Amino acid sequence: MALVCAACAAHGQEEGIFADFRTSMGEFTVRLDYERAPRAVASFVGLATGENAWADPQGNIWNQPFYDGSIFHRVVKDAATNGIAIQGGGIISLSVNTNTGVVTTNFSNAGYQMLEFVTNGLVHSNGVISMANSGPNTDGSQFFVTSTSVPVWDGSYSVFGNVVSGQSVVAEIADVSVQGTGSRPVTDVVLSNVMIRREGAAAETFDISAQGVPIVESGPMRAYASGDDLILEVELAQNTETLFRESDGLDYWEPSYDFGVRSDATRILTNSVSRAQLGDTYFFHASRIRYPIPVTTPFQHRGQKYTFTWFTTSSVTYEASFGPNYLTPGSFIETTGGSVANGQLLSAAESWTRGAYSARLVFLDSRNRQYQFTLGFNPEAATNRFTGLAGEIILGQFVPRMQLSGTFTVE
């Protein structure tokens, strides 16, 4: 029997691609703007229908609707505790704080991140759907729907559609009580399923496989015996990210190694393991993300000069010249209005986590100021944007003092 979305019945003859949301609190329908946000729409449609594969936190690959049975795990409130947006599209992964024994719930994406499109002309008015992210160029499966206008978000998130029916349901979900720092609803709001409808010839011919959405697939690998050893071969291909997992019983895949994002030439990694050490039964699995748009993020930050510009009470320019290796300190020059400060960067405290189109950069200067930035790297762009935190290290812990966002260049 076909499922029918009562809230969207009146819109069935309009042209376009529509997403019918069935939730535990009612139904609403979104028209997806595949003309101005083709990549975000292609990703959303592929996940909603199961046409695109996705990976769970253990690296298992699935070809089934991603959003079915998920929850709206966050409701964003303003200072007056009015709901302004509802967020969903995450897959639950559990982690245990070994110091306290408290189990925390995290919500991750569908195994990949992709280039954003925050300048497509679409704005965060009341009743739009937009990509949630953790910084520039980290779009994935998570999304939010606004229950009011939030112009301050323009330029930071990729809007890819608007609600055409059932906005009152969105407002009701945004009004629920929340708990904890993650703003999770006290009572779960379940997204039963998302049905995709294509109306009209143009919508029917929109090709979700041609929009640059990362492709989740099994990573080519081979295992064979050689004397007392097991030989493992894993292909590390150009413009991919490969995850290697192992298990002794298939009940849990141990995240043994992440080979990271690669932009160099394809090669085969070979390793040998003692068969006696593995026991009678052991399993290996490799999954990977293939990026149709070539990787843009530099391999590392060392030996380069990053010039950051942000606005607090006044414009700040921070020039960070990183040393060529961790033994060589870098330097900084910070200009705020007519005031100039300078000093060293503590190279031993630097870290660089590379994504396909973004990087996580953490560094500490000689004033004990630590910066934790997410940097976006758009193809052929000389100036890109960043978001992050500035704070201090107190008793070995990072204490955030300020949220920052702005632009940066690299030399």
KAMOCOR-V985812 format. One record per run of one state. SS is the DSSP state (H for helix, E for strand, C for the rest). FROM is the first residue (numbers start at 0). LEN is the number of residues. If there is no record, write none. Layout:
SS,FROM,LEN  SS,FROM,LEN
This chain:
C,0,5  H,5,6  C,11,4  E,15,8  C,23,2  E,25,7  C,32,5  H,37,12  C,49,4  E,53,2  C,55,5  E,60,2  C,62,7  E,69,2  C,71,2  E,73,4  C,77,5  E,82,6  C,88,2  E,90,6  C,96,6  E,102,6  C,108,5  E,113,1  C,114,13  E,127,4  C,131,7  E,138,1  C,139,3  E,142,4  C,146,4  H,150,3  C,153,5  E,158,7  C,165,1  H,166,8  C,174,3  E,177,2  C,179,4  E,183,2  C,185,4  E,189,10  C,199,1  H,200,5  C,205,2  H,207,3  C,210,4  E,214,4  C,218,2  E,220,6  C,226,2  E,228,8  C,236,3  E,239,8  C,247,6  E,253,9  C,262,4  E,266,8  H,274,4  C,278,4  E,282,8  C,290,14  E,304,7  C,311,3  E,314,7  C,321,8  E,329,7  C,336,2  E,338,7  C,345,1  H,346,3  C,349,1  E,350,4  C,354,3  E,357,8  C,365,3  E,368,8  C,376,7  E,383,11  C,394,2  E,396,14  C,410,1
